[in-house]
């Protein structure tokens, strides 16, 4: 049996999304949201925060791109087992982390409850999000395929955009839009990914790179002025925000447009490996982040003094998470 050829651009998108996730964890743990933004260095950090917020949306776009052809079948639902296997093993590792490093010993009842309720690993909320999306994908695909032409598919996407993402724009002027449907944003990204696959625009890395940079600067500058440099208010710019939706699509198109065939074999292998381990690495980063920021933050009481450490800390978290993720893969491989 020949191995299915992988799309290196999609692996690059998945790998970068993982790095951006770890970047978001830096902002969550470094005290960034406690400061008032003033100078050029602060603006660069704000740019980084906005770029990092495309992390989960990139994964959701990828899901729409890769899974829009999935059909309802017993074999399809068995794929959920791998997700649960990775979650289960990573949660056991988190229990050991809680006991050995944090000296937080849980009873068997608390362990079972935390495992079932996805509470032991603080990043396991994504398992709930993606698990629910996974269960709906065959039916979402029926909905998408039921649209007979491009215009109908655009209307479908805009309908979910209007329900889940448009409120972030309209409500920035006045509270005039219901937020009841804002949690539908994963479906909006999913359908967008499916649309980009079917109607993939002409690859133009220069055009999409410039549009991506322009959107990043424009959105960050507008948010900076609107919130008067308050970093705390940047937390409102999240996955269901119109700025993040637009920026995510541009980042995706830019990365998908890159010509990667000339990359060396080792670099290609590294991109593939990071992409392969991304889900487990994301879950295991709960441990690496818990150690890194617990040890790092006390040495720099002033949050601004921590900014220069963003790259080495994210890199350290990435490498340690990948090592643990590889161990997780070795453990569940015999179960497949």
C-alpha positions as protocol buffer text, in pm:
chain_id: "A"
residue {
  index: 1
  type: UNK
  ca { x: 0 y: 0 z: 0 }
}
residue {
  index: 2
  type: UNK
  ca { x: 147 y: 337 z: -97 }
}
residue {
  index: 3
  type: UNK
  ca { x: 150 y: 619 z: 155 }
}
residue {
  index: 4
  type: UNK
  ca { x: -86 y: 903 z: 82 }
}
residue {
  index: 5
  type: UNK
  ca { x: 101 y: 1209 z: -37 }
}
residue {
  index: 6
  type: UNK
  ca { x: 87 y: 1492 z: 216 }
}
residue {
  index: 7
  type: UNK
  ca { x: 37 y: 1859 z: 137 }
}
residue {
  index: 8
  type: UNK
  ca { x: 338 y: 2036 z: 287 }
}
residue {
  index: 9
  type: UNK
  ca { x: 160 y: 2372 z: 288 }
}
residue {
  index: 10
  type: UNK
  ca { x: -120 y: 2232 z: 503 }
}
residue {
  index: 11
  type: UNK
  ca { x: 136 y: 2075 z: 736 }
}
residue {
  index: 12
  type: UNK
  ca { x: 306 y: 2415 z: 760 }
}
residue {
  index: 13
  type: UNK
  ca { x: -26 y: 2578 z: 851 }
}
residue {
  index: 14
  type: UNK
  ca { x: -88 y: 2318 z: 1121 }
}
residue {
  index: 15
  type: UNK
  ca { x: 266 y: 2354 z: 1257 }
}
residue {
  index: 16
  type: UNK
  ca { x: 247 y: 2734 z: 1266 }
}
residue {
  index: 17
  type: UNK
  ca { x: -94 y: 2714 z: 1434 }
}
residue {
  index: 18
  type: UNK
  ca { x: 65 y: 2512 z: 1713 }
}
residue {
  index: 19
  type: UNK
  ca { x: 341 y: 2773 z: 1755 }
}
residue {
  index: 20
  type: UNK
  ca { x: 79 y: 3049 z: 1765 }
}
residue {
  index: 21
  type: UNK
  ca { x: -114 y: 2856 z: 2032 }
}
residue {
  index: 22
  type: UNK
  ca { x: 197 y: 2853 z: 2247 }
}
residue {
  index: 23
  type: UNK
  ca { x: 236 y: 3224 z: 2175 }
}
residue {
  index: 24
  type: UNK
  ca { x: -116 y: 3281 z: 2308 }
}
residue {
  index: 25
  type: UNK
  ca { x: -19 y: 3088 z: 2620 }
}
residue {
  index: 26
  type: UNK
  ca { x: 274 y: 3330 z: 2665 }
}
residue {
  index: 27
  type: UNK
  ca { x: 36 y: 3627 z: 2658 }
}
residue {
  index: 28
  type: UNK
  ca { x: -196 y: 3454 z: 2903 }
}
residue {
  index: 29
  type: UNK
  ca { x: 86 y: 3384 z: 3150 }
}
residue {
  index: 30
  type: UNK
  ca { x: 322 y: 3681 z: 3110 }
}
residue {
  index: 31
  type: UNK
  ca { x: 103 y: 3953 z: 3257 }
}
residue {
  index: 32
  type: UNK
  ca { x: 57 y: 4126 z: 2921 }
}
residue {
  index: 33
  type: UNK
  ca { x: -309 y: 4205 z: 2990 }
}
residue {
  index: 34
  type: UNK
  ca { x: -225 y: 4393 z: 3309 }
}
residue {
  index: 35
  type: UNK
  ca { x: -29 y: 4674 z: 3143 }
}
residue {
  index: 36
  type: UNK
  ca { x: -103 y: 4997 z: 2960 }
}
residue {
  index: 37
  type: UNK
  ca { x: 47 y: 5004 z: 2611 }
}
residue {
  index: 38
  type: UNK
  ca { x: 256 y: 5305 z: 2514 }
}
residue {
  index: 39
  type: UNK
  ca { x: 570 y: 5278 z: 2300 }
}
residue {
  index: 40
  type: UNK
  ca { x: 676 y: 5100 z: 1985 }
}
residue {
  index: 41
  type: UNK
  ca { x: 782 y: 4786 z: 2171 }
}
residue {
  index: 42
  type: UNK
  ca { x: 436 y: 4758 z: 2325 }
}
residue {
  index: 43
  type: UNK
  ca { x: 279 y: 4797 z: 1981 }
}
residue {
  index: 44
  type: UNK
  ca { x: 493 y: 4512 z: 1846 }
}
residue {
  index: 45
  type: UNK
  ca { x: 377 y: 4295 z: 2134 }
}
residue {
  index: 46
  type: UNK
  ca { x: 16 y: 4389 z: 2054 }
}
residue {
  index: 47
  type: UNK
  ca { x: 77 y: 4289 z: 1692 }
}
residue {
  index: 48
  type: UNK
  ca { x: 210 y: 3955 z: 1812 }
}
residue {
  index: 49
  type: UNK
  ca { x: -93 y: 3900 z: 2030 }
}
residue {
  index: 50
  type: UNK
  ca { x: -331 y: 3966 z: 1741 }
}
residue {
  index: 51
  type: UNK
  ca { x: -137 y: 3734 z: 1510 }
}
residue {
  index: 52
  type: UNK
  ca { x: -127 y: 3460 z: 1773 }
}
residue {
  index: 53
  type: UNK
  ca { x: -505 y: 3478 z: 1809 }
}
residue {
  index: 54
  type: UNK
  ca { x: -540 y: 3318 z: 1464 }
}
residue {
  index: 55
  type: UNK
  ca { x: -413 y: 2989 z: 1614 }
}
residue {
  index: 56
  type: UNK
  ca { x: -735 y: 2799 z: 1683 }
}
residue {
  index: 57
  type: UNK
  ca { x: -917 y: 2951 z: 1382 }
}
residue {
  index: 58
  type: UNK
  ca { x: -637 y: 2818 z: 1159 }
}
residue {
  index: 59
  type: UNK
  ca { x: -701 y: 2469 z: 1295 }
}
residue {
  index: 60
  type: UNK
  ca { x: -1074 y: 2513 z: 1228 }
}
residue {
  index: 61
  type: UNK
  ca { x: -1012 y: 2631 z: 871 }
}
residue {
  index: 62
  type: UNK
  ca { x: -789 y: 2327 z: 820 }
}
residue {
  index: 63
  type: UNK
  ca { x: -1068 y: 2103 z: 943 }
}
residue {
  index: 64
  type: UNK
  ca { x: -1303 y: 2245 z: 682 }
}
residue {
  index: 65
  type: UNK
  ca { x: -1039 y: 2209 z: 411 }
}
residue {
  index: 66
  type: UNK
  ca { x: -947 y: 1851 z: 499 }
}
residue {
  index: 67
  type: UNK
  ca { x: -1277 y: 1706 z: 619 }
}
residue {
  index: 68
  type: UNK
  ca { x: -1536 y: 1859 z: 386 }
}
residue {
  index: 69
  type: UNK
  ca { x: -1550 y: 1532 z: 191 }
}
residue {
  index: 70
  type: UNK
  ca { x: -1606 y: 1309 z: 495 }
}
residue {
  index: 71
  type: UNK
  ca { x: -1924 y: 1105 z: 486 }
}
residue {
  index: 72
  type: UNK
  ca { x: -2140 y: 946 z: 753 }
}
residue {
  index: 73
  type: UNK
  ca { x: -2007 y: 598 z: 829 }
}
residue {
  index: 74
  type: UNK
  ca { x: -1910 y: 369 z: 1112 }
}
residue {
  index: 75
  type: UNK
  ca { x: -1544 y: 398 z: 1011 }
}
residue {
  index: 76
  type: UNK
  ca { x: -1562 y: 775 z: 1031 }
}
residue {
  index: 77
  type: UNK
  ca { x: -1687 y: 775 z: 1389 }
}
residue {
  index: 78
  type: UNK
  ca { x: -1419 y: 527 z: 1492 }
}
residue {
  index: 79
  type: UNK
  ca { x: -1174 y: 810 z: 1419 }
}
residue {
  index: 80
  type: UNK
  ca { x: -1298 y: 969 z: 1740 }
}
residue {
  index: 81
  type: UNK
  ca { x: -1115 y: 697 z: 1931 }
}
residue {
  index: 82
  type: UNK
  ca { x: -774 y: 839 z: 1840 }
}
residue {
  index: 83
  type: UNK
  ca { x: -874 y: 1182 z: 1971 }
}
residue {
  index: 84
  type: UNK
  ca { x: -992 y: 1027 z: 2297 }
}
residue {
  index: 85
  type: UNK
  ca { x: -680 y: 809 z: 2326 }
}
residue {
  index: 86
  type: UNK
  ca { x: -452 y: 1113 z: 2301 }
}
residue {
  index: 87
  type: UNK
  ca { x: -670 y: 1303 z: 2548 }
}
residue {
  index: 88
  type: UNK
  ca { x: -676 y: 1014 z: 2795 }
}
residue {
  index: 89
  type: UNK
  ca { x: -297 y: 958 z: 2792 }
}
residue {
  index: 90
  type: UNK
  ca { x: -220 y: 1331 z: 2813 }
}
residue {
  index: 91
  type: UNK
  ca { x: -461 y: 1368 z: 3105 }
}
residue {
  index: 92
  type: UNK
  ca { x: -288 y: 1088 z: 3293 }
}
residue {
  index: 93
  type: UNK
  ca { x: 39 y: 1276 z: 3240 }
}
residue {
  index: 94
  type: UNK
  ca { x: -127 y: 1592 z: 3377 }
}
residue {
  index: 95
  type: UNK
  ca { x: -239 y: 1400 z: 3687 }
}
residue {
  index: 96
  type: UNK
  ca { x: 124 y: 1300 z: 3746 }
}
residue {
  index: 97
  type: UNK
  ca { x: 229 y: 1662 z: 3689 }
}
residue {
  index: 98
  type: UNK
  ca { x: -24 y: 1783 z: 3946 }
}
residue {
  index: 99
  type: UNK
  ca { x: 100 y: 1531 z: 4201 }
}
residue {
  index: 100
  type: UNK
  ca { x: 478 y: 1537 z: 4147 }
}
residue {
  index: 101
  type: UNK
  ca { x: 537 y: 1904 z: 4061 }
}
residue {
  index: 102
  type: UNK
  ca { x: 245 y: 2096 z: 4209 }
}
residue {
  index: 103
  type: UNK
  ca { x: 199 y: 1852 z: 4501 }
}
residue {
  index: 104
  type: UNK
  ca { x: -174 y: 1849 z: 4434 }
}
residue {
  index: 105
  type: UNK
  ca { x: -288 y: 1495 z: 4509 }
}
residue {
  index: 106
  type: UNK
  ca { x: -633 y: 1403 z: 4383 }
}
residue {
  index: 107
  type: UNK
  ca { x: -861 y: 1128 z: 4499 }
}
residue {
  index: 108
  type: UNK
  ca { x: -970 y: 859 z: 4255 }
}
residue {
  index: 109
  type: UNK
  ca { x: -1313 y: 1019 z: 4246 }
}
residue {
  index: 110
  type: UNK
  ca { x: -1165 y: 1360 z: 4157 }
}
residue {
  index: 111
  type: UNK
  ca { x: -945 y: 1201 z: 3890 }
}
residue {
  index: 112
  type: UNK
  ca { x: -1240 y: 1023 z: 3731 }
}
residue {
  index: 113
  type: UNK
  ca { x: -1456 y: 1335 z: 3749 }
}
residue {
  index: 114
  type: UNK
  ca { x: -1183 y: 1558 z: 3609 }
}
residue {
  index: 115
  type: UNK
  ca { x: -1117 y: 1313 z: 3327 }
}
residue {
  index: 116
  type: UNK
  ca { x: -1482 y: 1288 z: 3227 }
}
residue {
  index: 117
  type: UNK
  ca { x: -1544 y: 1662 z: 3265 }
}
residue {
  index: 118
  type: UNK
  ca { x: -1223 y: 1767 z: 3084 }
}
residue {
  index: 119
  type: UNK
  ca { x: -1113 y: 1972 z: 3385 }
}
residue {
  index: 120
  type: UNK
  ca { x: -771 y: 1832 z: 3478 }
}
residue {
  index: 121
  type: UNK
  ca { x: -597 y: 1968 z: 3170 }
}
residue {
  index: 122
  type: UNK
  ca { x: -673 y: 2338 z: 3138 }
}
residue {
  index: 123
  type: UNK
  ca { x: -633 y: 2321 z: 2760 }
}
residue {
  index: 124
  type: UNK
  ca { x: -875 y: 2030 z: 2715 }
}
residue {
  index: 125
  type: UNK
  ca { x: -1158 y: 2268 z: 2629 }
}
residue {
  index: 126
  type: UNK
  ca { x: -1038 y: 2233 z: 2270 }
}
residue {
  index: 127
  type: UNK
  ca { x: -1110 y: 1859 z: 2284 }
}
residue {
  index: 128
  type: UNK
  ca { x: -1472 y: 1945 z: 2361 }
}
residue {
  index: 129
  type: UNK
  ca { x: -1482 y: 2199 z: 2080 }
}
residue {
  index: 130
  type: UNK
  ca { x: -1321 y: 1977 z: 1819 }
}
residue {
  index: 131
  type: UNK
  ca { x: -1495 y: 1662 z: 1941 }
}
residue {
  index: 132
  type: UNK
  ca { x: -1834 y: 1828 z: 1894 }
}
residue {
  index: 133
  type: UNK
  ca { x: -1732 y: 1958 z: 1554 }
}
residue {
  index: 134
  type: UNK
  ca { x: -1608 y: 1610 z: 1460 }
}
residue {
  index: 135
  type: UNK
  ca { x: -1948 y: 1459 z: 1542 }
}
residue {
  index: 136
  type: UNK
  ca { x: -2124 y: 1721 z: 1328 }
}
residue {
  index: 137
  type: UNK
  ca { x: -1888 y: 1716 z: 1027 }
}
residue {
  index: 138
  type: UNK
  ca { x: -2077 y: 1460 z: 814 }
}
residue {
  index: 139
  type: UNK
  ca { x: -2398 y: 1657 z: 862 }
}
residue {
  index: 140
  type: UNK
  ca { x: -2226 y: 1991 z: 801 }
}
residue {
  index: 141
  type: UNK
  ca { x: -2090 y: 1841 z: 481 }
}
residue {
  index: 142
  type: UNK
  ca { x: -2442 y: 1742 z: 378 }
}
residue {
  index: 143
  type: UNK
  ca { x: -2551 y: 2100 z: 439 }
}
residue {
  index: 144
  type: UNK
  ca { x: -2260 y: 2239 z: 236 }
}
residue {
  index: 145
  type: UNK
  ca { x: -2305 y: 1987 z: -48 }
}
residue {
  index: 146
  type: UNK
  ca { x: -2677 y: 2069 z: -55 }
}
residue {
  index: 147
  type: UNK
  ca { x: -2591 y: 2416 z: -183 }
}
residue {
  index: 148
  type: UNK
  ca { x: -2608 y: 2385 z: -560 }
}
residue {
  index: 149
  type: UNK
  ca { x: -2373 y: 2667 z: -659 }
}
residue {
  index: 150
  type: UNK
  ca { x: -2104 y: 2904 z: -537 }
}
residue {
  index: 151
  type: UNK
  ca { x: -2346 y: 3183 z: -446 }
}
residue {
  index: 152
  type: UNK
  ca { x: -2552 y: 2956 z: -224 }
}
residue {
  index: 153
  type: UNK
  ca { x: -2237 y: 2840 z: -45 }
}
residue {
  index: 154
  type: UNK
  ca { x: -2135 y: 3202 z: 11 }
}
residue {
  index: 155
  type: UNK
  ca { x: -2480 y: 3272 z: 156 }
}
residue {
  index: 156
  type: UNK
  ca { x: -2439 y: 2970 z: 386 }
}
residue {
  index: 157
  type: UNK
  ca { x: -2104 y: 3103 z: 510 }
}
residue {
  index: 158
  type: UNK
  ca { x: -2237 y: 3456 z: 551 }
}
residue {
  index: 159
  type: UNK
  ca { x: -2536 y: 3324 z: 749 }
}
residue {
  index: 160
  type: UNK
  ca { x: -2306 y: 3170 z: 1008 }
}
residue {
  index: 161
  type: UNK
  ca { x: -2078 y: 3475 z: 989 }
}
residue {
  index: 162
  type: UNK
  ca { x: -2377 y: 3700 z: 1061 }
}
residue {
  index: 163
  type: UNK
  ca { x: -2481 y: 3487 z: 1358 }
}
residue {
  index: 164
  type: UNK
  ca { x: -2143 y: 3429 z: 1522 }
}
residue {
  index: 165
  type: UNK
  ca { x: -1886 y: 3687 z: 1407 }
}
residue {
  index: 166
  type: UNK
  ca { x: -2066 y: 3995 z: 1279 }
}
residue {
  index: 167
  type: UNK
  ca { x: -2186 y: 4087 z: 1633 }
}
residue {
  index: 168
  type: UNK
  ca { x: -1824 y: 4168 z: 1723 }
}
residue {
  index: 169
  type: UNK
  ca { x: -1834 y: 4445 z: 1462 }
}
residue {
  index: 170
  type: UNK
  ca { x: -2184 y: 4584 z: 1514 }
}
residue {
  index: 171
  type: UNK
  ca { x: -2173 y: 4568 z: 1893 }
}
residue {
  index: 172
  type: UNK
  ca { x: -1850 y: 4770 z: 1896 }
}
residue {
  index: 173
  type: UNK
  ca { x: -2064 y: 5074 z: 1817 }
}
residue {
  index: 174
  type: UNK
  ca { x: -2370 y: 4989 z: 2025 }
}
residue {
  index: 175
  type: UNK
  ca { x: -2519 y: 4676 z: 2176 }
}
residue {
  index: 176
  type: UNK
  ca { x: -2759 y: 4613 z: 1889 }
}
residue {
  index: 177
  type: UNK
  ca { x: -2694 y: 4249 z: 1805 }
}
residue {
  index: 178
  type: UNK
  ca { x: -2778 y: 3929 z: 1992 }
}
residue {
  index: 179
  type: UNK
  ca { x: -2485 y: 3722 z: 2119 }
}
residue {
  index: 180
  type: UNK
  ca { x: -2689 y: 3403 z: 2150 }
}
residue {
  index: 181
  type: UNK
  ca { x: -2523 y: 3242 z: 1849 }
}
residue {
  index: 182
  type: UNK
  ca { x: -2164 y: 3363 z: 1894 }
}
residue {
  index: 183
  type: UNK
  ca { x: -2040 y: 3013 z: 1985 }
}
residue {
  index: 184
  type: UNK
  ca { x: -2121 y: 2898 z: 1633 }
}
residue {
  index: 185
  type: UNK
  ca { x: -1796 y: 3053 z: 1512 }
}
residue {
  index: 186
  type: UNK
  ca { x: -1625 y: 2709 z: 1466 }
}
residue {
  index: 187
  type: UNK
  ca { x: -1889 y: 2620 z: 1205 }
}
residue {
  index: 188
  type: UNK
  ca { x: -1830 y: 2949 z: 1023 }
}
residue {
  index: 189
  type: UNK
  ca { x: -1458 y: 2876 z: 1004 }
}
residue {
  index: 190
  type: UNK
  ca { x: -1530 y: 2515 z: 900 }
}
residue {
  index: 191
  type: UNK
  ca { x: -1749 y: 2617 z: 607 }
}
residue {
  index: 192
  type: UNK
  ca { x: -1495 y: 2883 z: 511 }
}
residue {
  index: 193
  type: UNK
  ca { x: -1222 y: 2619 z: 496 }
}
residue {
  index: 194
  type: UNK
  ca { x: -1443 y: 2396 z: 280 }
}
residue {
  index: 195
  type: UNK
  ca { x: -1510 y: 2689 z: 47 }
}
residue {
  index: 196
  type: UNK
  ca { x: -1141 y: 2778 z: 18 }
}
residue {
  index: 197
  type: UNK
  ca { x: -1064 y: 2421 z: -83 }
}
residue {
  index: 198
  type: UNK
  ca { x: -1334 y: 2408 z: -349 }
}
residue {
  index: 199
  type: UNK
  ca { x: -1284 y: 2757 z: -487 }
}
residue {
  index: 200
  type: UNK
  ca { x: -917 y: 2801 z: -410 }
}
residue {
  index: 201
  type: UNK
  ca { x: -805 y: 3141 z: -537 }
}
residue {
  index: 202
  type: UNK
  ca { x: -496 y: 3186 z: -747 }
}
residue {
  index: 203
  type: UNK
  ca { x: -182 y: 3137 z: -540 }
}
residue {
  index: 204
  type: UNK
  ca { x: -9 y: 3470 z: -488 }
}
residue {
  index: 205
  type: UNK
  ca { x: 215 y: 3482 z: -178 }
}
residue {
  index: 206
  type: UNK
  ca { x: 315 y: 3845 z: -240 }
}
residue {
  index: 207
  type: UNK
  ca { x: -46 y: 3965 z: -264 }
}
residue {
  index: 208
  type: UNK
  ca { x: -169 y: 3768 z: 35 }
}
residue {
  index: 209
  type: UNK
  ca { x: 143 y: 3851 z: 235 }
}
residue {
  index: 210
  type: UNK
  ca { x: 89 y: 4224 z: 182 }
}
residue {
  index: 211
  type: UNK
  ca { x: -284 y: 4196 z: 258 }
}
residue {
  index: 212
  type: UNK
  ca { x: -206 y: 3998 z: 572 }
}
residue {
  index: 213
  type: UNK
  ca { x: 47 y: 4256 z: 692 }
}
residue {
  index: 214
  type: UNK
  ca { x: -185 y: 4546 z: 608 }
}
residue {
  index: 215
  type: UNK
  ca { x: -476 y: 4385 z: 794 }
}
residue {
  index: 216
  type: UNK
  ca { x: -257 y: 4311 z: 1095 }
}
residue {
  index: 217
  type: UNK
  ca { x: -132 y: 4669 z: 1118 }
}
residue {
  index: 218
  type: UNK
  ca { x: -474 y: 4822 z: 1050 }
}
residue {
  index: 219
  type: UNK
  ca { x: -665 y: 4606 z: 1299 }
}
residue {
  index: 220
  type: UNK
  ca { x: -403 y: 4636 z: 1571 }
}
residue {
  index: 221
  type: UNK
  ca { x: -378 y: 5014 z: 1525 }
}
residue {
  index: 222
  type: UNK
  ca { x: -756 y: 5054 z: 1533 }
}
residue {
  index: 223
  type: UNK
  ca { x: -789 y: 4836 z: 1844 }
}
residue {
  index: 224
  type: UNK
  ca { x: -503 y: 5025 z: 2013 }
}
residue {
  index: 225
  type: UNK
  ca { x: -672 y: 5361 z: 1952 }
}
residue {
  index: 226
  type: UNK
  ca { x: -1021 y: 5237 z: 2038 }
}
residue {
  index: 227
  type: UNK
  ca { x: -909 y: 5090 z: 2370 }
}
residue {
  index: 228
  type: UNK
  ca { x: -669 y: 5379 z: 2442 }
}
residue {
  index: 229
  type: UNK
  ca { x: -373 y: 5144 z: 2473 }
}
residue {
  index: 230
  type: UNK
  ca { x: -534 y: 4920 z: 2735 }
}
residue {
  index: 231
  type: UNK
  ca { x: -388 y: 4571 z: 2694 }
}
residue {
  index: 232
  type: UNK
  ca { x: -669 y: 4422 z: 2904 }
}
residue {
  index: 233
  type: UNK
  ca { x: -923 y: 4520 z: 2639 }
}
residue {
  index: 234
  type: UNK
  ca { x: -733 y: 4324 z: 2373 }
}
residue {
  index: 235
  type: UNK
  ca { x: -884 y: 4013 z: 2532 }
}
residue {
  index: 236
  type: UNK
  ca { x: -1213 y: 4110 z: 2365 }
}
residue {
  index: 237
  type: UNK
  ca { x: -1049 y: 4047 z: 2028 }
}
residue {
  index: 238
  type: UNK
  ca { x: -1087 y: 3670 z: 2027 }
}
residue {
  index: 239
  type: UNK
  ca { x: -1169 y: 3383 z: 1793 }
}
residue {
  index: 240
  type: UNK
  ca { x: -1523 y: 3505 z: 1721 }
}
residue {
  index: 241
  type: UNK
  ca { x: -1404 y: 3857 z: 1632 }
}
residue {
  index: 242
  type: UNK
  ca { x: -1435 y: 3987 z: 1277 }
}
residue {
  index: 243
  type: UNK
  ca { x: -1074 y: 4108 z: 1276 }
}
residue {
  index: 244
  type: UNK
  ca { x: -945 y: 3762 z: 1365 }
}
residue {
  index: 245
  type: UNK
  ca { x: -1170 y: 3599 z: 1105 }
}
residue {
  index: 246
  type: UNK
  ca { x: -1037 y: 3821 z: 824 }
}
residue {
  index: 247
  type: UNK
  ca { x: -677 y: 3792 z: 943 }
}
residue {
  index: 248
  type: UNK
  ca { x: -701 y: 3413 z: 974 }
}
residue {
  index: 249
  type: UNK
  ca { x: -825 y: 3374 z: 617 }
}
residue {
  index: 250
  type: UNK
  ca { x: -538 y: 3591 z: 490 }
}
residue {
  index: 251
  type: UNK
  ca { x: -278 y: 3400 z: 695 }
}
residue {
  index: 252
  type: UNK
  ca { x: -418 y: 3073 z: 560 }
}
residue {
  index: 253
  type: UNK
  ca { x: -411 y: 3192 z: 198 }
}
residue {
  index: 254
  type: UNK
  ca { x: -60 y: 3329 z: 239 }
}
residue {
  index: 255
  type: UNK
  ca { x: 80 y: 3006 z: 381 }
}
residue {
  index: 256
  type: UNK
  ca { x: -107 y: 2795 z: 127 }
}
residue {
  index: 257
  type: UNK
  ca { x: 43 y: 3007 z: -154 }
}
residue {
  index: 258
  type: UNK
  ca { x: 406 y: 2957 z: -53 }
}
residue {
  index: 259
  type: UNK
  ca { x: 625 y: 2751 z: -283 }
}
residue {
  index: 260
  type: UNK
  ca { x: 779 y: 2493 z: -51 }
}
residue {
  index: 261
  type: UNK
  ca { x: 911 y: 2236 z: -298 }
}
residue {
  index: 262
  type: UNK
  ca { x: 1266 y: 2372 z: -272 }
}
residue {
  index: 263
  type: UNK
  ca { x: 1288 y: 2326 z: 102 }
}
residue {
  index: 264
  type: UNK
  ca { x: 1547 y: 2077 z: 220 }
}
residue {
  index: 265
  type: UNK
  ca { x: 1437 y: 1727 z: 309 }
}
residue {
  index: 266
  type: UNK
  ca { x: 1521 y: 1774 z: 678 }
}
residue {
  index: 267
  type: UNK
  ca { x: 1312 y: 2090 z: 703 }
}
residue {
  index: 268
  type: UNK
  ca { x: 1023 y: 1919 z: 526 }
}
residue {
  index: 269
  type: UNK
  ca { x: 1051 y: 1626 z: 767 }
}
residue {
  index: 270
  type: UNK
  ca { x: 1052 y: 1866 z: 1063 }
}
residue {
  index: 271
  type: UNK
  ca { x: 736 y: 2042 z: 938 }
}
residue {
  index: 272
  type: UNK
  ca { x: 566 y: 1706 z: 889 }
}
residue {
  index: 273
  type: UNK
  ca { x: 665 y: 1585 z: 1236 }
}
residue {
  index: 274
  type: UNK
  ca { x: 543 y: 1900 z: 1412 }
}
residue {
  index: 275
  type: UNK
  ca { x: 214 y: 1877 z: 1220 }
}
residue {
  index: 276
  type: UNK
  ca { x: 177 y: 1511 z: 1311 }
}
residue {
  index: 277
  type: UNK
  ca { x: 231 y: 1577 z: 1682 }
}
residue {
  index: 278
  type: UNK
  ca { x: 41 y: 1907 z: 1699 }
}
residue {
  index: 279
  type: UNK
  ca { x: -273 y: 1782 z: 1878 }
}
residue {
  index: 280
  type: UNK
  ca { x: -86 y: 1588 z: 2145 }
}
residue {
  index: 281
  type: UNK
  ca { x: 170 y: 1871 z: 2179 }
}
residue {
  index: 282
  type: UNK
  ca { x: -110 y: 2119 z: 2236 }
}
residue {
  index: 283
  type: UNK
  ca { x: -250 y: 1912 z: 2522 }
}
residue {
  index: 284
  type: UNK
  ca { x: 93 y: 1840 z: 2672 }
}
residue {
  index: 285
  type: UNK
  ca { x: 181 y: 2210 z: 2666 }
}
residue {
  index: 286
  type: UNK
  ca { x: -35 y: 2238 z: 2979 }
}
residue {
  index: 287
  type: UNK
  ca { x: 255 y: 2072 z: 3159 }
}
residue {
  index: 288
  type: UNK
  ca { x: 539 y: 2259 z: 2988 }
}
residue {
  index: 289
  type: UNK
  ca { x: 366 y: 2596 z: 3031 }
}
residue {
  index: 290
  type: UNK
  ca { x: 287 y: 2515 z: 3393 }
}
residue {
  index: 291
  type: UNK
  ca { x: 656 y: 2460 z: 3466 }
}
residue {
  index: 292
  type: UNK
  ca { x: 809 y: 2729 z: 3244 }
}
residue {
  index: 293
  type: UNK
  ca { x: 594 y: 3025 z: 3355 }
}
residue {
  index: 294
  type: UNK
  ca { x: 583 y: 2918 z: 3718 }
}
residue {
  index: 295
  type: UNK
  ca { x: 962 y: 2930 z: 3723 }
}
residue {
  index: 296
  type: UNK
  ca { x: 1009 y: 3230 z: 3494 }
}
residue {
  index: 297
  type: UNK
  ca { x: 759 y: 3494 z: 3603 }
}
residue {
  index: 298
  type: UNK
  ca { x: 889 y: 3549 z: 3961 }
}
residue {
  index: 299
  type: UNK
  ca { x: 1231 y: 3650 z: 3824 }
}
residue {
  index: 300
  type: UNK
  ca { x: 1078 y: 3944 z: 3632 }
}
residue {
  index: 301
  type: UNK
  ca { x: 823 y: 4126 z: 3852 }
}
residue {
  index: 302
  type: UNK
  ca { x: 762 y: 4393 z: 3585 }
}
residue {
  index: 303
  type: UNK
  ca { x: 557 y: 4246 z: 3294 }
}
residue {
  index: 304
  type: UNK
  ca { x: 732 y: 4466 z: 3034 }
}
residue {
  index: 305
  type: UNK
  ca { x: 1066 y: 4307 z: 3129 }
}
residue {
  index: 306
  type: UNK
  ca { x: 933 y: 3970 z: 3017 }
}
residue {
  index: 307
  type: UNK
  ca { x: 864 y: 4076 z: 2656 }
}
residue {
  index: 308
  type: UNK
  ca { x: 1212 y: 3998 z: 2523 }
}
residue {
  index: 309
  type: UNK
  ca { x: 1175 y: 3641 z: 2644 }
}
residue {
  index: 310
  type: UNK
  ca { x: 875 y: 3556 z: 2429 }
}
residue {
  index: 311
  type: UNK
  ca { x: 1076 y: 3374 z: 2160 }
}
residue {
  index: 312
  type: UNK
  ca { x: 1299 y: 3157 z: 2384 }
}
residue {
  index: 313
  type: UNK
  ca { x: 1005 y: 3071 z: 2611 }
}
residue {
  index: 314
  type: UNK
  ca { x: 774 y: 2975 z: 2325 }
}
residue {
  index: 315
  type: UNK
  ca { x: 1056 y: 2775 z: 2166 }
}
residue {
  index: 316
  type: UNK
  ca { x: 1126 y: 2596 z: 2495 }
}
residue {
  index: 317
  type: UNK
  ca { x: 757 y: 2519 z: 2540 }
}
residue {
  index: 318
  type: UNK
  ca { x: 736 y: 2394 z: 2179 }
}
residue {
  index: 319
  type: UNK
  ca { x: 1033 y: 2159 z: 2208 }
}
residue {
  index: 320
  type: UNK
  ca { x: 932 y: 2017 z: 2544 }
}
residue {
  index: 321
  type: UNK
  ca { x: 570 y: 1973 z: 2432 }
}
residue {
  index: 322
  type: UNK
  ca { x: 681 y: 1793 z: 2115 }
}
residue {
  index: 323
  type: UNK
  ca { x: 901 y: 1556 z: 2313 }
}
residue {
  index: 324
  type: UNK
  ca { x: 612 y: 1469 z: 2544 }
}
residue {
  index: 325
  type: UNK
  ca { x: 376 y: 1442 z: 2245 }
}
residue {
  index: 326
  type: UNK
  ca { x: 608 y: 1191 z: 2081 }
}
residue {
  index: 327
  type: UNK
  ca { x: 596 y: 983 z: 2398 }
}
residue {
  index: 328
  type: UNK
  ca { x: 215 y: 1000 z: 2388 }
}
residue {
  index: 329
  type: UNK
  ca { x: 218 y: 874 z: 2028 }
}
residue {
  index: 330
  type: UNK
  ca { x: 444 y: 585 z: 2122 }
}
residue {
  index: 331
  type: UNK
  ca { x: 204 y: 491 z: 2402 }
}
residue {
  index: 332
  type: UNK
  ca { x: -114 y: 491 z: 2194 }
}
residue {
  index: 333
  type: UNK
  ca { x: 39 y: 340 z: 1878 }
}
residue {
  index: 334
  type: UNK
  ca { x: -18 y: -19 z: 2003 }
}
residue {
  index: 335
  type: UNK
  ca { x: -386 y: 67 z: 2054 }
}
residue {
  index: 336
  type: UNK
  ca { x: -444 y: 145 z: 1684 }
}
